[in-house]
């Protein structure tokens, strides 16, 4: 009975969508996606808050939390077991997985991602994992949009749009910042700006924000109130330029250390060893620096309001909380160790993102500069404004998203009084970090594998072209022991004029071209000659997992139109032709432009 009712609802849904125009349908579906993303964000925060309250919030501030030595490891273990035995799929690196789905997965994200990232992320962060909730939430929202599009039987273009609506709606809901959600999609997910895409995105982000306001009230996730003395003044411009440079360098440290820690854990032979090392490192860091616990929003909100003594709650250094230089050293140490704690959490098996940690590091970078200036020179540098601008600076460098960073801080601070320093610091940070590393933390691995969509149509077309789909396999294989006479018999029925020569293990030895046989193919006295006498080496060989971007230069360099494809053991798989690539490129370019 329940199945029949569900089928009827689904059939009615399909009939309704067919009655609407494409634009009307996308607008209606954007409302649904925004509503579901807002509810998903609320459930995530509800679960996260419940876990945190039950574990840590009942400790007196002046007592050390020894429990923090073990809870992060417990969270990582629970998250890993959940992913391995229940989800049975990779749900880490949420934004990167969304980008991969857009470029390689036809914008289809598995239905389980609509809820599994919520459980895995809340468990990791609630138990102390030093990561952010935004990436799991973005993956959840994107999964909602993708599956709504699939249920409505939309094509790739419209499914991608709904996927982006879900991702943008999730960002808008968690920060209650609809403009940030919109710009996040345009800048990070690189969706093209058209009237067809902007309107559904606006609808989805506004719907998600409204849903969040209804369910959670108007208090923002990061409560910021700027006082008159915190406002921007012209004499601060050199300091904001210096802050931009510092943020660019910190962003480079952020991405570099994240990669190094990830490689270290990847080289560990067993998951048990990852748990042991990751849990130990994370437990010690959280024991020494309690602000590293979880996403750390409370820590840097207190810092930007000048409540530096909160950083010493439940710390071994609680009695030194009023000593100025101890405060500065703790702030700077926390800033650097946050990156190690974040990378360790993710690499050891936790589920979380880098969005909140980049804000955390940025806040502590800005606060460090302000505290140092005040301590060394006696200046009255406002900690609140430098903390906010620092958040935008590091986030810009890490994510290569200056506009998202600027508008997020502007929306969180309820105004645009810091717009000039935000733009100045973000642009300098972007320039410094881009000079050091042109890729963001989300796109580095995808670009190296040739799986990244960009606003460059020429490059995006190649992302959609897959070698195994373009490879031709109807070439007749010949064995190394065959003679010219044997090959003549094959030629009479063959459709191709190139013949790969393989050994008994299927490895490619070379190729024989029909043009090279013409001189002897009508001389019967030559029929006993080995085909090895006519075999030549191909100009180059293509590995089966190479990207199309890396293949085309080989055709140009070798001045050829056909190359063999082999696996890493040199076993022959087929041929790839330049003409077929160019034809597929033309067809895909037309499809993308439409």
Wavefront OBJ file of the C-alpha trace (Angstrom):
o trace
v 0.000 0.000 0.000
v 2.802 2.382 0.896
v 4.626 1.594 -2.356
v 1.504 2.262 -4.370
v 0.979 5.613 -2.633
v 4.608 6.623 -3.277
v 4.323 5.642 -6.942
v 1.150 7.707 -7.310
v 2.770 10.762 -5.729
v 5.770 10.397 -8.014
v 3.551 9.986 -11.082
v 1.584 13.099 -10.094
v 4.870 14.971 -9.626
v 6.013 14.031 -13.134
v 2.670 15.062 -14.639
v 2.901 18.427 -12.891
v 6.412 19.106 -14.155
v 5.381 18.320 -17.724
v 2.678 20.983 -17.585
v 5.196 23.685 -16.690
v 7.641 25.387 -18.989
v 11.328 24.658 -18.432
v 11.879 27.958 -16.645
v 8.799 27.539 -14.441
v 9.798 23.987 -13.577
v 13.328 25.012 -12.582
v 11.969 27.783 -10.363
v 9.567 25.401 -8.641
v 12.257 22.773 -8.138
v 14.637 25.456 -6.807
v 12.119 26.199 -4.038
v 11.973 22.500 -3.132
v 15.768 22.180 -3.150
v 16.197 25.329 -1.036
v 13.615 24.141 1.487
v 15.185 20.681 1.822
v 18.715 22.142 2.068
v 17.590 24.486 4.844
v 16.015 21.594 6.761
v 19.136 19.466 6.230
v 21.335 22.243 7.627
v 19.083 22.569 10.667
v 19.233 18.814 11.349
v 23.024 18.862 11.024
v 23.410 21.672 13.548
v 20.877 20.051 15.880
v 22.812 16.777 15.930
v 26.170 18.546 16.250
v 24.967 20.718 19.133
v 23.545 17.696 20.971
v 26.840 15.783 20.750
v 28.946 18.775 21.833
v 26.676 19.582 24.772
v 26.749 16.027 26.050
v 30.558 15.784 25.906
v 32.173 19.087 26.846
v 29.911 21.949 27.781
v 29.431 20.860 31.400
v 33.145 21.293 32.346
v 34.072 24.296 34.567
v 36.292 26.765 32.696
v 39.159 26.524 35.189
v 39.439 22.719 34.997
v 41.471 20.827 32.417
v 39.443 18.550 30.150
v 41.300 15.248 30.165
v 38.429 13.754 28.186
v 39.637 15.726 25.140
v 42.597 13.356 24.963
v 40.332 10.515 23.843
v 37.114 11.972 22.393
v 38.630 13.057 19.035
v 39.904 9.524 18.414
v 36.469 8.151 19.319
v 34.825 10.487 16.811
v 37.242 9.560 14.042
v 36.790 5.835 14.714
v 32.989 6.109 14.757
v 32.986 8.167 11.551
v 35.340 5.727 9.814
v 33.275 2.694 10.806
v 30.099 4.479 9.712
v 31.603 5.245 6.299
v 33.150 1.799 5.810
v 30.314 -0.460 6.953
v 27.140 1.588 6.491
v 27.820 4.151 3.769
v 30.403 2.081 1.861
v 31.377 5.136 -0.142
v 33.754 8.073 0.220
v 31.978 11.104 1.709
v 35.013 13.190 2.659
v 36.176 16.351 0.852
v 32.604 17.415 0.134
v 33.254 20.359 -2.199
v 35.829 18.386 -4.203
v 33.320 15.554 -4.621
v 30.710 18.017 -5.875
v 33.173 19.372 -8.447
v 34.024 15.800 -9.490
v 30.335 14.934 -9.877
v 29.864 17.928 -12.174
v 32.813 17.043 -14.386
v 32.902 13.236 -14.354
v 29.680 12.000 -12.810
v 27.071 13.665 -15.056
v 26.114 15.710 -11.960
v 24.704 12.591 -10.294
v 25.431 12.274 -6.583
v 24.412 9.124 -4.713
v 21.131 9.477 -2.772
v 22.778 8.452 0.508
v 24.745 11.722 0.465
v 21.544 13.555 1.365
v 21.978 12.289 4.939
v 25.241 10.394 5.417
v 27.401 13.545 5.373
v 25.206 14.963 8.148
v 25.794 11.953 10.393
v 29.491 11.548 9.571
v 30.285 15.254 9.849
v 28.348 15.831 13.077
v 29.979 12.783 14.688
v 33.483 13.883 13.722
v 33.084 17.519 14.782
v 30.950 16.858 17.844
v 33.595 14.551 19.326
v 36.277 17.190 18.750
v 37.445 16.735 15.168
v 39.018 20.052 14.207
v 37.198 20.458 10.885
v 34.293 22.477 9.548
v 30.651 21.578 8.926
v 30.351 23.464 5.633
v 31.785 20.822 3.283
v 29.456 18.041 4.542
v 26.554 20.484 4.337
v 27.509 21.528 0.785
v 27.676 17.872 -0.269
v 24.294 17.279 1.383
v 22.700 20.230 -0.420
v 24.279 19.280 -3.734
v 23.051 15.691 -3.311
v 19.534 16.992 -2.660
v 19.628 19.100 -5.826
v 21.125 16.302 -7.905
v 18.539 13.751 -6.822
v 15.619 16.140 -7.229
v 16.842 16.722 -10.781
v 17.159 12.977 -11.346
v 13.659 12.336 -10.011
v 12.323 15.029 -12.335
v 14.214 13.321 -15.203
v 16.138 16.458 -16.148
v 19.075 16.552 -18.554
v 22.687 17.166 -17.508
v 22.465 20.943 -17.816
v 19.384 21.326 -15.627
v 20.498 18.653 -13.146
v 23.773 20.556 -12.763
v 21.830 23.748 -12.122
v 19.782 22.096 -9.365
v 22.945 20.570 -7.900
v 24.424 24.066 -7.698
v 21.164 25.392 -6.235
v 21.452 22.805 -3.461
v 25.100 23.631 -2.743
v 24.459 27.383 -2.705
v 21.352 26.930 -0.575
v 23.348 24.930 1.989
v 25.980 27.676 2.306
v 23.264 30.321 2.526
v 21.411 28.389 5.232
v 24.410 27.675 7.466
v 25.570 31.317 7.467
v 22.141 32.883 6.867
v 23.811 34.731 4.004
v 21.963 34.306 0.670
v 24.333 36.472 -1.399
v 27.304 34.423 -0.184
v 25.539 31.220 -1.223
v 24.949 32.601 -4.707
v 28.519 33.841 -5.182
v 29.914 30.587 -3.765
v 28.297 28.696 -6.625
v 29.467 31.126 -9.282
v 33.025 31.336 -7.953
v 33.760 27.892 -6.478
v 31.539 25.578 -8.522
v 32.099 27.796 -11.599
v 28.553 27.778 -12.913
v 28.063 30.163 -15.831
v 26.191 33.396 -15.182
v 23.002 33.444 -17.234
v 19.435 34.502 -16.520
v 18.423 30.846 -16.589
v 20.885 29.999 -13.813
v 20.813 33.150 -11.664
v 17.068 33.188 -10.964
v 16.807 29.571 -9.665
v 19.975 30.144 -7.601
v 18.482 33.261 -6.026
v 15.248 31.431 -5.289
v 17.076 28.469 -3.723
v 19.395 30.572 -1.524
v 16.608 32.866 -0.327
v 14.349 29.874 0.397
v 17.100 28.109 2.352
v 17.950 31.262 4.325
v 14.293 31.853 5.160
v 13.949 28.229 6.275
v 17.015 28.621 8.508
v 15.625 31.827 10.016
v 12.302 30.115 10.791
v 13.897 27.032 12.341
v 16.891 28.616 14.101
v 15.996 32.259 14.633
v 17.855 35.357 13.464
v 21.046 34.829 15.455
v 23.882 34.236 12.971
v 26.271 31.300 13.334
v 29.060 33.857 13.834
v 27.716 36.699 15.998
v 29.553 39.905 15.095
v 28.796 43.411 16.348
v 31.206 46.149 15.283
v 31.562 49.101 17.634
v 32.253 52.654 16.338
v 35.938 52.333 17.314
v 36.191 49.163 15.196
v 35.392 50.921 11.922
v 37.947 51.341 9.174
v 40.253 54.379 9.205
v 42.678 55.509 6.496
v 45.801 55.198 8.682
v 45.156 51.440 8.850
v 45.713 50.886 5.111
v 49.422 49.903 5.436
v 48.470 47.432 8.159
v 45.776 45.873 5.950
v 48.329 45.575 3.128
v 50.644 43.769 5.552
v 47.708 41.631 6.674
v 47.016 40.672 3.049
v 50.606 39.460 2.649
v 50.415 37.509 5.914
v 47.088 35.950 4.901
v 48.492 34.890 1.523
v 51.443 33.201 3.228
v 49.202 31.562 5.842
v 46.911 30.272 3.088
v 49.930 28.713 1.373
v 50.961 27.128 4.689
v 47.374 25.920 5.085
v 47.179 24.109 1.735
v 50.776 22.859 1.811
v 50.548 21.414 5.311
v 47.181 19.861 4.499
v 48.735 18.053 1.517
v 51.779 16.892 3.488
v 49.742 15.531 6.380
v 47.413 13.826 3.900
v 50.353 12.124 2.166
v 51.791 11.022 5.512
v 48.572 9.290 6.535
v 48.063 7.828 3.065
v 51.391 6.028 3.441
v 50.334 4.365 6.694
v 49.811 0.633 6.112
v 46.625 0.104 8.150
v 43.581 2.031 9.282
v 44.369 1.089 12.892
v 47.664 2.917 12.633
v 45.902 5.967 11.196
v 43.518 5.923 14.156
v 46.367 5.581 16.622
v 48.502 8.368 15.162
v 45.609 10.675 14.283
v 43.824 10.215 17.596
v 47.041 10.713 19.547
v 48.127 13.868 17.722
v 44.661 15.382 17.782
v 44.059 14.517 21.448
v 47.326 16.133 22.553
v 46.701 19.275 20.487
v 43.172 19.683 21.849
v 44.368 19.053 25.392
v 46.999 21.793 25.086
v 44.889 24.205 23.004
v 41.152 23.699 23.740
v 40.039 26.288 21.073
v 41.002 23.670 18.459
v 38.010 21.561 19.541
v 35.450 21.208 16.740
v 34.897 23.958 14.202
v 36.100 26.625 16.666
v 33.466 29.301 15.992
v 33.117 30.205 19.685
v 36.880 30.671 19.984
v 37.340 33.228 17.244
v 34.055 35.015 17.964
v 35.315 35.572 21.515
v 38.704 36.602 20.135
v 37.281 39.229 17.776
v 35.350 40.737 20.666
v 38.534 41.011 22.730
v 37.644 38.182 25.144
v 41.057 36.557 24.872
v 40.692 34.937 28.300
v 38.159 32.509 26.767
v 41.007 30.905 24.832
v 42.379 29.632 28.158
v 39.181 27.917 29.332
v 39.911 24.283 30.313
v 43.571 24.880 29.448
v 46.798 24.078 31.277
v 47.657 27.763 30.831
v 44.467 29.077 32.485
v 46.384 30.917 35.217
v 48.379 32.894 32.594
v 45.312 34.190 30.704
v 45.912 37.835 31.669
v 49.594 38.014 30.653
v 49.774 39.864 27.346
v 52.687 38.020 25.721
v 51.348 34.636 26.764
v 48.068 35.558 25.067
v 49.915 36.498 21.854
v 51.968 33.270 21.866
v 48.869 31.135 22.477
v 46.971 32.898 19.682
v 49.820 32.357 17.220
v 50.420 28.743 18.268
v 46.701 28.000 17.960
v 46.722 29.533 14.476
v 49.473 27.210 13.234
v 48.308 24.066 15.032
v 44.742 24.454 13.714
v 45.939 23.467 10.248
v 47.686 20.344 11.564
v 44.629 19.408 13.641
v 42.298 19.867 10.655
v 44.475 17.882 8.257
v 44.966 15.109 10.819
v 41.229 14.808 11.425
v 40.426 14.389 7.740
v 43.405 12.183 6.895
v 42.810 9.811 9.815
v 39.260 9.073 8.664
v 37.091 11.919 9.914
v 34.411 13.679 7.858
v 34.654 17.443 7.606
v 35.721 20.402 5.539
v 38.276 23.181 5.324
v 35.845 26.100 5.083
v 35.546 26.815 8.824
v 39.242 26.085 9.550
v 40.235 28.683 6.934
v 38.013 31.225 8.701
v 39.521 30.186 12.032
v 43.109 30.569 10.828
v 42.251 33.879 9.178
v 40.669 35.219 12.358
v 43.722 34.306 14.416
v 46.048 35.752 11.768
v 44.279 39.112 11.886
v 44.129 39.048 15.680
v 47.839 38.194 15.925
v 48.782 41.238 13.838
v 46.515 43.521 15.873
v 47.771 42.184 19.216
v 51.419 42.502 18.150
v 50.941 46.098 16.974
v 49.204 47.020 20.218
v 51.853 45.315 22.362
v 54.933 46.589 20.490
v 53.889 50.105 19.543
v 50.993 50.909 21.857
v 48.630 51.489 18.946
v 44.898 51.109 19.292
v 44.424 48.602 16.465
v 40.861 47.225 16.605
v 40.989 43.447 17.032
v 37.429 42.918 15.750
v 37.942 44.487 12.320
v 41.352 42.863 11.784
v 39.943 39.504 12.813
v 37.113 39.787 10.309
v 39.348 40.995 7.497
v 41.862 38.254 8.287
v 39.091 35.675 7.921
v 38.410 36.917 4.402
v 42.124 37.050 3.569
v 43.012 33.454 4.437
v 39.749 32.097 3.057
v 40.495 33.884 -0.228
v 43.919 32.283 -0.500
v 42.798 28.801 0.487
v 39.696 28.679 -1.707
v 40.780 31.139 -4.431
v 37.412 32.816 -3.904
v 37.836 36.528 -3.087
v 34.235 37.523 -3.803
v 32.778 34.728 -1.666
v 35.071 35.729 1.184
v 34.326 39.447 0.914
v 30.549 39.081 0.784
v 30.491 36.450 3.538
v 32.247 38.769 5.994
v 30.170 41.720 4.830
v 26.945 39.789 5.454
v 28.132 38.422 8.784
v 29.079 41.896 10.027
v 25.695 43.279 8.927
v 27.098 46.001 6.735
v 29.744 47.115 4.299
v 31.810 49.359 6.553
v 34.820 47.088 6.088
v 34.420 46.749 2.336
v 37.600 48.669 1.449
v 39.945 46.729 3.771
v 38.195 43.486 2.813
v 38.812 44.111 -0.889
v 42.371 45.301 -0.300
v 43.411 42.397 1.927
v 41.597 39.748 -0.122
v 43.133 40.889 -3.408
v 46.669 40.984 -1.976
v 46.216 37.595 -0.318
v 44.901 36.157 -3.580
v 47.861 37.545 -5.538
v 50.466 36.285 -3.058
v 48.927 32.842 -2.749
v 48.262 32.500 -6.491
v 51.933 33.224 -7.122
v 52.856 30.432 -4.702
v 50.159 27.966 -5.828
v 47.549 28.704 -8.540
v 45.137 25.981 -7.389
v 42.681 26.097 -4.524
v 42.502 23.418 -1.872
v 39.429 22.037 -3.668
v 40.744 21.971 -7.227
v 44.386 20.909 -6.895
v 43.893 17.153 -7.236
v 41.136 17.473 -9.858
v 43.224 19.742 -12.068
v 46.202 17.379 -11.867
v 43.935 14.564 -13.052
v 42.328 16.733 -15.755
v 38.890 16.450 -14.113
v 38.162 20.087 -13.298
v 35.478 22.219 -14.902
v 36.427 25.885 -15.359
v 34.946 28.999 -16.902
v 37.345 28.371 -19.811
v 35.049 26.605 -22.281
v 37.985 25.183 -24.214
v 39.336 23.420 -21.119
v 35.909 22.393 -19.828
v 35.129 20.573 -23.075
v 38.155 18.325 -22.612
v 37.004 17.385 -19.101
v 33.917 15.703 -20.576
v 35.879 13.712 -23.157
v 36.817 10.263 -21.844
v 39.612 8.233 -23.412
v 37.885 4.879 -23.028
v 34.832 6.187 -24.908
v 36.883 7.536 -27.823
v 39.286 4.607 -28.086
v 38.876 2.385 -31.178
v 39.273 -1.357 -30.686
v 38.422 -2.846 -34.104
v 42.053 -3.235 -35.197
v 43.115 -6.788 -36.008
v 45.876 -7.970 -33.697
v 48.704 -10.043 -35.139
v 51.173 -12.268 -33.316
v 54.911 -11.868 -33.420
v 55.417 -15.357 -34.919
v 53.219 -14.691 -37.981
v 54.565 -14.373 -41.505
v 53.821 -11.976 -44.318
v 51.626 -14.632 -45.900
v 49.549 -14.930 -42.745
v 49.091 -11.178 -42.695
v 48.057 -11.101 -46.390
v 45.185 -13.462 -45.555
v 44.123 -11.133 -42.733
v 44.324 -8.014 -44.903
v 41.715 -9.384 -47.301
v 39.023 -9.027 -44.618
v 40.464 -6.258 -42.425
v 38.890 -2.805 -42.339
v 41.992 -1.029 -41.014
v 45.425 -0.411 -42.499
v 47.314 -0.583 -39.192
v 47.963 -3.860 -37.365
v 49.196 -3.963 -33.730
v 51.801 -6.669 -33.116
v 51.501 -8.347 -29.710
v 53.307 -11.122 -27.877
v 51.750 -14.100 -26.090
v 50.994 -11.932 -23.042
v 49.153 -9.245 -25.022
v 51.971 -6.722 -24.742
v 52.391 -4.303 -27.629
v 55.624 -4.895 -29.556
v 55.007 -2.457 -32.411
v 52.745 -1.881 -35.419
v 52.688 -2.928 -39.067
v 51.325 -0.455 -41.607
v 49.748 -1.516 -44.869
v 51.832 1.032 -46.784
v 55.014 -0.710 -45.648
v 53.817 -4.018 -47.079
v 52.890 -2.876 -50.577
v 56.369 -3.510 -51.975
v 56.328 -7.227 -51.044
v 52.674 -8.180 -50.654
v 52.399 -9.379 -54.285
v 55.687 -11.304 -54.209
v 54.852 -14.854 -53.162
v 58.459 -15.705 -52.513
v 58.352 -13.164 -49.630
v 55.335 -14.721 -47.931
v 57.515 -16.746 -45.580
v 59.199 -13.650 -44.182
v 58.444 -12.761 -40.542
v 56.194 -9.763 -39.995
v 58.812 -8.552 -37.529
v 60.788 -7.444 -40.612
v 58.017 -4.943 -41.385
v 57.182 -3.895 -37.849
v 57.937 -0.337 -36.727
v 57.592 1.418 -33.376
v 54.664 3.840 -33.003
v 55.644 7.512 -32.517
v 54.313 7.363 -28.958
v 52.051 5.358 -26.678
v 49.035 6.516 -24.668
v 48.358 5.163 -21.188
v 44.756 4.119 -20.560
v 44.078 6.660 -17.781
v 45.613 9.715 -19.459
v 43.478 12.813 -19.881
v 42.580 14.126 -23.309
v 44.436 17.365 -22.491
v 47.693 15.443 -22.160
v 47.101 13.388 -25.314
v 46.656 16.172 -27.878
v 50.176 17.619 -27.483
v 51.579 14.173 -28.295
v 49.800 14.192 -31.654
v 51.220 17.624 -32.388
v 54.754 16.806 -31.255
v 54.935 13.535 -33.214
v 53.003 14.862 -36.238
v 50.729 11.808 -36.316
v 46.989 11.094 -36.409
v 46.853 7.698 -34.681
v 48.468 6.379 -31.496
v 48.105 3.052 -29.622
v 46.637 2.856 -26.115
v 48.242 0.530 -23.561
v 47.943 -0.163 -19.845
v 50.779 0.298 -17.370
v 52.089 -3.220 -18.232
v 52.216 -2.223 -21.919
v 49.302 -4.515 -22.815
v 47.591 -3.369 -26.000
v 44.061 -1.949 -25.590
v 43.252 -0.073 -28.809
v 43.992 3.091 -30.791
v 43.019 6.713 -30.331
v 42.832 9.025 -33.333
v 43.231 12.779 -33.438
v 40.308 13.128 -35.848
v 37.958 11.322 -33.465
v 39.031 13.570 -30.564
v 38.456 16.714 -32.623
v 35.042 15.489 -33.769
v 34.009 14.670 -30.183
v 35.373 18.043 -29.076
v 33.214 19.857 -31.614
v 30.076 17.984 -30.565
v 30.719 18.584 -26.857
v 31.455 22.274 -27.434
v 28.089 22.728 -29.137
v 26.389 20.868 -26.284
v 28.018 23.041 -23.598
v 27.247 26.291 -25.426
v 23.610 25.276 -25.633
l 1 2 3 4 5 6 7 8 9 10 11 12 13 14 15 16 17 18 19 20 21 22 23 24 25 26 27 28 29 30 31 32 33 34 35 36 37 38 39 40 41 42 43 44 45 46 47 48 49 50 51 52 53 54 55 56 57 58 59 60 61 62 63 64 65 66 67 68 69 70 71 72 73 74 75 76 77 78 79 80 81 82 83 84 85 86 87 88 89 90 91 92 93 94 95 96 97 98 99 100 101 102 103 104 105 106 107 108 109 110 111 112 113 114 115 116 117 118 119 120 121 122 123 124 125 126 127 128 129 130 131 132 133 134 135 136 137 138 139 140 141 142 143 144 145 146 147 148 149 150 151 152 153 154 155 156 157 158 159 160 161 162 163 164 165 166 167 168 169 170 171 172 173 174 175 176 177 178 179 180 181 182 183 184 185 186 187 188 189 190 191 192 193 194 195 196 197 198 199 200 201 202 203 204 205 206 207 208 209 210 211 212 213 214 215 216 217 218 219 220 221 222 223 224 225 226 227 228 229 230 231 232 233 234 235 236 237 238 239 240 241 242 243 244 245 246 247 248 249 250 251 252 253 254 255 256 257 258 259 260 261 262 263 264 265 266 267 268 269 270 271 272 273 274 275 276 277 278 279 280 281 282 283 284 285 286 287 288 289 290 291 292 293 294 295 296 297 298 299 300 301 302 303 304 305 306 307 308 309 310 311 312 313 314 315 316 317 318 319 320 321 322 323 324 325 326 327 328 329 330 331 332 333 334 335 336 337 338 339 340 341 342 343 344 345 346 347 348 349 350 351 352 353 354 355 356 357 358 359 360 361 362 363 364 365 366 367 368 369 370 371 372 373 374 375 376 377 378 379 380 381 382 383 384 385 386 387 388 389 390 391 392 393 394 395 396 397 398 399 400 401 402 403 404 405 406 407 408 409 410 411 412 413 414 415 416 417 418 419 420 421 422 423 424 425 426 427 428 429 430 431 432 433 434 435 436 437 438 439 440 441 442 443 444 445 446 447 448 449 450 451 452 453 454 455 456 457 458 459 460 461 462 463 464 465 466 467 468 469 470 471 472 473 474 475 476 477 478 479 480 481 482 483 484 485 486 487 488 489 490 491 492 493 494 495 496 497 498 499 500 501 502 503 504 505 506 507 508 509 510 511 512 513 514 515 516 517 518 519 520 521 522 523 524 525 526 527 528 529 530 531 532 533 534 535 536 537 538 539 540 541 542 543 544 545 546 547 548 549 550 551 552 553 554 555 556 557 558 559 560 561 562 563 564 565 566 567 568 569 570 571 572 573 574 575 576 577 578 579 580 581 582 583 584 585 586 587 588 589 590 591 592 593 594
